[in-house]
Amino acid sequence: MLCRMAVPDPAPLVATPPHLLHFRISHYNEKVRWALDHKRWPHTREALTPGFHHVRVRWLTGQNQLPVLILDGAPHVGSARILELIEARRPDPPLFPEDPALRRRALALQATFDDEVAPAVRRLFWSTYLPRPAHATAMATAGASSAVRAAFRVAFPLMRPVFHWNLAANREANDAARAVLNRAIDRVEAEIGPSGYLVGERFGVADLSVAAVMTAILRPPEFPYPLPEPWPEELVDLRAAIAARPGCQWVFEIYRRHRDPSAELPRPEA
Ligand SMILES: N[C@@H](CCC(=O)N[C@@H](CS)C(=O)NCC(=O)O)C(=O)O
């Protein structure tokens, strides 16, 4: 008699690529894009519009912030956590130092720039746009459809108080943010080692995180989503006032040498 054995379904041969929900302009989002690109990990991206993203992101993750990386159907939030996941799933080329002491230093630098510097530079960046509806619309909706651009322009006066509140953007806070920016540049200058990197002998998570956070103001030419022209005058002045400092020149150099080309896949037509 012929026995029929139950044969399990074969595992799918092609895994679904990671899917990134992101804001094009954002430094936290740039950390994740850069890590995916550095690992040559093909992925899809979906750019959302600040202010219009809430329903989708809250429904998906229970919180409001991007980046969100969807891996095997599960959404992950927090750029530092996402970088860890990317490293675990795609170890080569490594971004995290193997040596535990170097790894701790690299992660501590990342945490300082994520938690203290990134909110301050974001406040400075947005403060130059909030008084200018046309500039803000062009910046926030770059790459979006004309319907989204028109809706943002109409909704901007209503959303502006929310942006102000979310960013805590006022004169005193902006002065404090400027001081944070100057201290951040001092810190970069103090941390650059003889290798030219912040931690150890090779490019890694500290360099990527610090340089990505500083793009909020520095906007190196290799940043994958250039700001629409013209920029607000205050942003031009702010960048010009710091760009020649060695810490900022280091950011430009890291971008020139290490900002890998995009590993984004074309998205299938909806
Ligand atoms: N700690 C988070 C911060 C992410 C974050 O602040 N994202 C901002 C964009 S720069 C955001 O999504 N803001 C929208 C909101 O708060 O509604 C990370 O590292 O990913």
Ligand as a Chemical Component Dictionary entry (heavy atoms), coordinates in Angstrom:
data_LIG
# 
_chem_comp.id                   LIG 
_chem_comp.type                 NON-POLYMER 
_chem_comp.pdbx_formal_charge   0 
_chem_comp.three_letter_code    LIG 
# 
loop_
_chem_comp_atom.comp_id 
_chem_comp_atom.atom_id 
_chem_comp_atom.alt_atom_id 
_chem_comp_atom.type_symbol 
_chem_comp_atom.charge 
_chem_comp_atom.model_Cartn_x 
_chem_comp_atom.model_Cartn_y 
_chem_comp_atom.model_Cartn_z 
_chem_comp_atom.pdbx_ordinal 
LIG N1  N1  N 0 13.115 58.719 19.439 1  
LIG C1  C1  C 0 12.499 58.662 18.143 2  
LIG C2  C2  C 0 12.114 60.079 17.744 3  
LIG C3  C3  C 0 11.417 60.133 16.400 4  
LIG C4  C4  C 0 10.810 61.500 16.146 5  
LIG O1  O1  O 0 10.846 62.432 16.983 6  
LIG N2  N2  N 0 10.242 61.648 14.947 7  
LIG C5  C5  C 0 9.609  62.879 14.593 8  
LIG C6  C6  C 0 10.147 63.349 13.247 9  
LIG S1  S1  S 0 11.727 64.064 13.398 10 
LIG C7  C7  C 0 8.128  62.658 14.384 11 
LIG O2  O2  O 0 7.745  61.652 13.845 12 
LIG N3  N3  N 0 7.287  63.635 14.770 13 
LIG C8  C8  C 0 5.887  63.589 14.476 14 
LIG C9  C9  C 0 5.011  63.703 15.680 15 
LIG O3  O3  O 0 5.526  63.753 16.806 16 
LIG O4  O4  O 0 3.799  63.736 15.480 17 
LIG C10 C10 C 0 13.473 58.021 17.157 18 
LIG O5  O5  O 0 14.671 57.937 17.442 19 
LIG O6  O6  O 0 13.022 57.517 16.114 20 
# 
loop_
_chem_comp_bond.comp_id 
_chem_comp_bond.atom_id_1 
_chem_comp_bond.atom_id_2 
_chem_comp_bond.value_order 
_chem_comp_bond.pdbx_ordinal 
LIG N1  C1  SING 1  
LIG C1  C2  SING 2  
LIG C1  C10 SING 3  
LIG C2  C3  SING 4  
LIG C3  C4  SING 5  
LIG C4  O1  DOUB 6  
LIG C4  N2  SING 7  
LIG N2  C5  SING 8  
LIG C5  C6  SING 9  
LIG C5  C7  SING 10 
LIG C6  S1  SING 11 
LIG C7  O2  DOUB 12 
LIG C7  N3  SING 13 
LIG N3  C8  SING 14 
LIG C8  C9  SING 15 
LIG C9  O3  DOUB 16 
LIG C9  O4  SING 17 
LIG C10 O5  DOUB 18 
LIG C10 O6  SING 19 
# 
